[in-house]
Amino acid sequence: MTDFVDGTAFSNEQGNRARKLFAAVVLAALDDAISDDRKYGNGPDQIARWARSRDGREVLSCAGIDPNERVVEGLMEFVAKGVRTSVALSREESERRNAAQAAQAEAA
């Protein structure tokens, strides 16, 4: 019985690692689209084309993201903002956004 539990725990751990790896691929695709947006102005279109492609849908699924149209629109909005994923996921950026929202709420 303990072998089964150990095997299940190992499989779950491997699955989590694989999911994180595919999530990193999604973040890299977002960064590439942001870079294309700065150079050529077509970043949101590029990420939408990728996310709707067979490979994009497969990568999104493996990352634990449901590849539906709402997700594609969210990816396009993220790219249109032009904030790199490393910056967007940082604590400083989160605190800055929260402070800006609080200031905006006070002004209203």
QUIWO-V777168 format. One line per field, one symbol per residue. psi: psi as a letter, one per 30 degrees, with the letter a starting at -180 (. if undefined). burial: 1 if it has 16 or more other C-alpha atoms within 10 Angstrom, else 0. A space follows every 50 residues. Layout:
psi=???
burial=???
//
This chain:
psi=eeeeeeeeeeeeeeeeeeeeeeeeeeeeeeeeeeeeeeefggeeeeeeee ffleeeeeeeeffgkjileeeeeeeeeeeffgkleeeefleeeeeeeeee eeeeeef.
burial=00000000000000000010011011001111111110000111111101 11000111111110101000010011011101111000000000000000 00000000
//
